[in-house]
Amino acid sequence: MLELGLNGKIAIVTGGSDGLGRATALRLAAEGCKVAICARREDHLQAAAAAITLATSAEILACRADVSAAADIAALVETTVDRFGGVDILVNNAGTSAAASLEALDDEAWQRDIDLKLMAAVRLCRRVVPIMRERGGGSIVNATIVGGKAPAARSLPTSVTRAAGINLTKSLANEYAGANIRVNTVCIGLLKSAQWERRALAASRPVAELYAEMAGRVPLGRMGEAEEYADLVAFLVSARAAYITGTAINLDGGMSPVV
């Protein structure tokens, strides 16, 4: 078994009550991390925290937060530091997919997406970087999408805000490498998630049918699993990835035409 060296580390995972974020929080907790998770729905968040604790016996902090709100971000970081004593790992995972044409989007839709996907990452990084520097280093992983590298038509505003997230990743990696703070991004393709489950429910379709249809777009012939994302994130924040920073790794089954 590959030893990741994560025991005792303190992590924040945004969007940690569902899907990819929950899988990541569970994986980090299983490695011995103390994990703070946030989401907007209090009851769902508390249930997720209880389930992760039951499965791993790890210390899990559930902090209700809307990451598009600067005040909630400040409270999340402060609460984590008060409870656990610092932050070693930040996973900027929160965000929903939005895909529309230019003419279908007004200024308010653009601003909502910018606040949720770009400014949330900016604000969280700005809060945790000084803490990580004082602790001798840390690791940040930003969730983006392969469309941030190779956008399709009518993929706005997500393709733009995720492209900005990729740029932010490289910029911060260069700026803080000397402080031993590594910053990477996982560019997601088609992965199974609660978001797709909700879409299938809204369309009165079996989720397995939706996944089978979407898998036809993937060279490997299947949707990715949330656990595969969690495994990659856990590796990137671990001691085994100590020489990896500023990377944008495609987790897409070969979909993206851009490396």
C-alpha positions as CSV (number, residue, x, y, z in Angstrom):
1,M,0.0,0.0,0.0
2,L,1.3,3.5,-0.9
3,E,1.9,5.5,2.2
4,L,0.6,9.0,1.6
5,G,1.9,10.6,4.8
6,L,-1.4,12.4,5.6
7,N,-2.0,11.2,9.1
8,G,-2.7,14.2,11.4
9,K,-3.0,16.7,8.5
10,I,-5.8,19.3,8.6
11,A,-8.0,19.6,5.5
12,I,-10.8,21.8,4.3
13,V,-13.0,20.3,1.5
14,T,-15.7,22.6,0.1
15,G,-18.9,21.1,-1.2
16,G,-18.1,18.2,1.0
17,S,-21.6,16.8,1.7
18,D,-22.2,15.2,-1.7
19,G,-20.6,13.4,-4.6
20,L,-16.9,14.3,-5.4
21,G,-16.4,16.4,-2.3
22,R,-17.9,13.8,0.1
23,A,-15.7,11.1,-1.5
24,T,-12.7,13.3,-1.1
25,A,-13.5,14.0,2.5
26,L,-14.0,10.3,3.2
27,R,-10.7,9.4,1.5
28,L,-8.7,12.1,3.5
29,A,-10.4,11.0,6.7
30,A,-9.5,7.4,6.0
31,E,-5.8,8.5,5.7
32,G,-6.0,10.1,9.1
33,C,-6.7,13.7,8.3
34,K,-8.9,16.0,10.4
35,V,-11.4,17.3,7.9
36,A,-13.7,20.3,7.8
37,I,-16.4,20.1,5.2
38,C,-18.9,22.8,4.2
39,A,-22.1,23.0,2.2
40,R,-25.2,25.1,2.1
41,R,-27.8,22.5,3.4
42,E,-27.3,22.1,7.2
43,D,-29.1,18.8,7.7
44,H,-27.5,17.1,4.7
45,L,-24.1,18.4,5.8
46,Q,-24.5,17.1,9.3
47,A,-25.6,13.7,8.0
48,A,-22.6,13.5,5.7
49,A,-20.2,14.4,8.6
50,A,-21.8,11.7,10.8
51,A,-21.5,9.1,8.1
52,I,-17.8,9.9,7.4
53,T,-17.0,9.8,11.2
54,L,-18.8,6.5,11.5
55,A,-16.8,5.0,8.6
56,T,-13.4,6.3,9.6
57,S,-13.5,7.4,13.3
58,A,-11.8,10.6,12.1
59,E,-12.5,14.1,13.4
60,I,-14.9,15.8,11.0
61,L,-16.1,19.4,11.3
62,A,-19.3,20.3,9.5
63,C,-19.6,24.0,8.9
64,R,-22.5,25.4,6.9
65,A,-21.3,27.8,4.4
66,D,-22.1,29.3,1.0
67,V,-18.7,29.7,-0.6
68,S,-20.0,32.5,-2.9
69,A,-20.2,34.6,0.2
70,A,-17.0,36.2,1.6
71,A,-18.3,36.2,5.1
72,D,-19.1,32.5,5.1
73,I,-15.6,31.7,3.8
74,A,-14.0,33.7,6.6
75,A,-16.1,31.9,9.2
76,L,-15.2,28.5,7.7
77,V,-11.5,29.1,7.9
78,E,-11.7,30.7,11.4
79,T,-13.9,27.8,12.7
80,T,-11.5,25.2,11.3
81,V,-8.4,26.9,12.8
82,D,-10.2,27.3,16.2
83,R,-11.2,23.6,16.2
84,F,-8.1,21.9,14.7
85,G,-5.3,24.5,15.1
86,G,-4.5,25.2,11.4
87,V,-4.9,24.2,7.8
88,D,-2.6,22.0,5.8
89,I,-4.8,21.1,2.8
90,L,-7.4,23.0,0.9
91,V,-9.7,21.3,-1.7
92,N,-11.7,23.9,-3.6
93,N,-14.3,21.5,-4.8
94,A,-17.6,23.4,-4.6
95,G,-19.5,24.4,-7.7
96,T,-22.2,23.3,-10.1
97,S,-22.0,23.0,-13.9
98,A,-23.7,25.6,-16.0
99,A,-23.7,25.5,-19.8
100,A,-25.5,28.1,-22.0
101,S,-25.0,30.3,-24.9
102,L,-23.7,33.9,-24.7
103,E,-27.0,35.4,-25.5
104,A,-28.8,33.4,-22.9
105,L,-26.7,34.7,-20.0
106,D,-27.3,38.1,-18.3
107,D,-24.8,39.9,-16.0
108,E,-26.3,38.4,-12.9
109,A,-25.7,34.8,-14.1
110,W,-22.1,35.6,-15.0
111,Q,-21.5,37.2,-11.5
112,R,-23.1,34.2,-9.7
113,D,-20.8,31.8,-11.5
114,I,-17.7,34.0,-10.9
115,D,-18.5,34.3,-7.2
116,L,-19.1,30.5,-6.8
117,K,-16.3,29.1,-8.9
118,L,-13.5,31.7,-9.2
119,M,-13.9,34.1,-6.3
120,A,-14.6,31.3,-3.8
121,A,-11.2,29.8,-4.7
122,V,-9.5,33.2,-4.6
123,R,-10.9,34.1,-1.2
124,L,-10.2,30.7,0.3
125,C,-6.6,30.6,-0.9
126,R,-6.1,34.1,0.4
127,R,-7.3,33.0,3.8
128,V,-5.3,29.8,4.1
129,V,-2.0,30.7,2.4
130,P,-0.7,32.7,5.5
131,I,-1.7,29.8,7.7
132,M,0.1,27.3,5.6
133,R,3.2,29.5,5.3
134,E,3.4,29.6,9.1
135,R,3.1,25.8,9.3
136,G,5.9,25.3,6.8
137,G,3.9,24.5,3.8
138,G,0.7,23.0,2.5
139,S,-1.2,21.8,-0.6
140,I,-4.2,23.2,-2.5
141,V,-6.2,21.4,-5.1
142,N,-8.7,23.4,-7.3
143,A,-11.4,21.4,-9.1
144,T,-11.9,22.6,-12.7
145,I,-13.0,21.0,-15.9
146,V,-11.4,19.9,-19.2
147,G,-13.6,22.5,-20.8
148,G,-11.4,25.1,-19.2
149,K,-8.7,24.0,-21.6
150,A,-10.9,23.2,-24.7
151,P,-14.3,24.8,-24.4
152,A,-17.3,23.6,-26.4
153,A,-19.9,25.8,-27.9
154,R,-22.6,27.0,-25.4
155,S,-20.5,26.0,-22.4
156,L,-20.7,29.4,-20.7
157,P,-20.1,30.6,-18.1
158,T,-18.5,27.5,-16.6
159,S,-15.8,27.1,-19.3
160,V,-14.6,30.7,-18.6
161,T,-14.6,30.6,-14.8
162,R,-12.9,27.2,-14.8
163,A,-10.3,28.4,-17.3
164,A,-9.6,31.2,-14.8
165,G,-9.3,28.6,-12.1
166,I,-6.6,26.8,-14.1
167,N,-4.7,30.1,-14.5
168,L,-5.1,30.8,-10.8
169,T,-3.6,27.4,-10.0
170,K,-0.5,28.1,-12.1
171,S,-0.1,31.6,-10.8
172,L,-0.3,30.6,-7.2
173,A,2.0,27.6,-7.7
174,N,4.6,29.9,-9.0
175,E,4.1,32.5,-6.3
176,Y,4.2,30.2,-3.3
177,A,6.5,27.4,-4.3
178,G,9.2,29.1,-2.2
179,A,6.9,28.7,0.8
180,N,6.5,25.0,0.1
181,I,2.8,25.5,-0.8
182,R,1.9,23.4,-3.8
183,V,-1.1,24.2,-5.9
184,N,-2.6,21.9,-8.6
185,T,-5.9,21.5,-10.4
186,V,-7.9,18.4,-11.4
187,C,-9.7,19.0,-14.7
188,I,-12.8,16.9,-14.5
189,G,-14.5,15.2,-17.4
190,L,-17.6,13.1,-17.0
191,L,-17.7,11.7,-13.5
192,K,-20.7,10.3,-11.6
193,S,-21.9,12.8,-9.1
194,A,-25.0,14.0,-7.1
195,Q,-25.4,16.7,-9.7
196,W,-26.1,14.2,-12.5
197,E,-28.4,12.2,-10.2
198,R,-30.5,15.3,-9.6
199,R,-30.6,16.0,-13.3
200,A,-31.8,12.5,-14.0
201,L,-34.5,12.8,-11.3
202,A,-35.7,16.1,-12.7
203,A,-36.0,14.5,-16.2
204,S,-37.7,11.4,-14.7
205,R,-34.9,9.2,-16.1
206,P,-33.1,6.3,-14.4
207,V,-29.6,7.6,-13.6
208,A,-28.0,4.4,-15.0
209,E,-29.6,5.2,-18.3
210,L,-28.2,8.8,-18.3
211,Y,-24.7,7.5,-17.3
212,A,-24.8,4.9,-20.1
213,E,-25.7,7.6,-22.7
214,M,-23.0,9.9,-21.5
215,A,-20.4,7.2,-21.4
216,G,-20.6,7.0,-25.2
217,R,-18.7,10.3,-25.3
218,V,-15.8,8.9,-23.3
219,P,-13.0,7.0,-25.1
220,L,-12.7,4.6,-22.1
221,G,-16.4,3.9,-22.5
222,R,-17.6,4.7,-19.0
223,M,-18.2,7.5,-16.6
224,G,-15.6,8.2,-13.9
225,E,-16.2,7.3,-10.3
226,A,-16.2,9.8,-7.4
227,E,-13.6,7.6,-5.7
228,E,-11.2,8.0,-8.6
229,Y,-11.3,11.7,-8.2
230,A,-10.8,11.4,-4.4
231,D,-7.8,9.1,-4.9
232,L,-6.2,11.6,-7.3
233,V,-6.8,14.5,-4.9
234,A,-5.4,12.5,-2.0
235,F,-2.3,11.7,-3.9
236,L,-1.8,15.3,-5.0
237,V,-2.0,16.7,-1.4
238,S,0.3,13.9,-0.1
239,A,4.0,13.6,0.6
240,R,4.2,11.3,-2.5
241,A,3.4,14.3,-4.7
242,A,6.0,16.7,-3.1
243,Y,7.6,17.6,-6.5
244,I,4.3,18.2,-8.2
245,T,2.9,21.8,-8.4
246,G,1.3,24.0,-11.0
247,T,-0.2,21.0,-12.9
248,A,-3.6,20.7,-14.5
249,I,-4.4,17.0,-14.6
250,N,-7.2,15.7,-16.9
251,L,-9.4,13.2,-15.1
252,D,-11.6,12.5,-18.1
253,G,-11.2,9.0,-19.6
254,G,-9.4,10.5,-22.6
255,M,-12.1,13.0,-23.6
256,S,-10.1,16.2,-23.8
257,P,-8.2,17.0,-27.0
258,V,-5.8,19.1,-24.9
259,V,-3.2,17.6,-22.5
